[in-house]
Amino acid sequence: MDLSKVPIPKSGKKLDNIWADKISKYWVEQNNSSIKRFIAGGEWGQAYEIEDNKVLKVTVGIEEAAYAYEAMKDKPFGYVPIHEVLRVNESVFIIIMDLIEQPEYLMNITKELDDILDSKSLSINSDPKSVEDLIQNDFMIEILFDLHDIVVSNDKFPMGDVHCENIGFKLGTTELVVIDQMFDFVDEKYYQKEIEQME
């Protein structure tokens, strides 16, 4: 496959699903791996479970790719371990990260936390004590405080996009991790510099 033929999506447009499939299949062929299942597709990319409990994500999220590239080097607390970030072209990237577990009970808890915070126009950055009295479940309170700790402890890696769909556990544990963060709050030149360093 000639990666130079991968189309550059127009601004604000996602990569065509067929091309995302082609790119992922090319990567696993080149790396003696295989795709075990399609996980999900969203506005900016598609994710696939591959061998060795990892996820391959094809994305047009430039800020997300730059964030993952720095996180691969600096390993911020509470962020999913990143193994590789590759640039396909100026708009398309491959991210290889750890597979996380998202059991239904955790998804229900984090969705409820999202709803509670939204009802008070708060975010996970807000003091969790301000909504603690609205939560009856001790485990849910523990999740709220753990997520708050992840967000506020990462000055260099602000995690502004924390919501129920991008929270999970490290495999075989109940250690919370966050995935799919983006550089929302920095100058574009900052993450463009990161992108230039990618292969």
Secondary structure, 3 states (H helix, E strand, C coil): CCHHHCCCCCCCCCCCHHHHHHHHHHHHHHCCCCEEEEEEECCCEEEEEECCCEEEEEECCHHHHHHHHHHHHHCCCCECCEEEEEECCCCCEEEEEECEECCHHHHHHHHHHHHHHHHCCCCCCCCHHHCHHHCCCHHHHHHHHHHHHHHHCCCCCCCCCCCHHHEEEECCCCCEEECCCCCCCCCHHHHHHHHHHCC
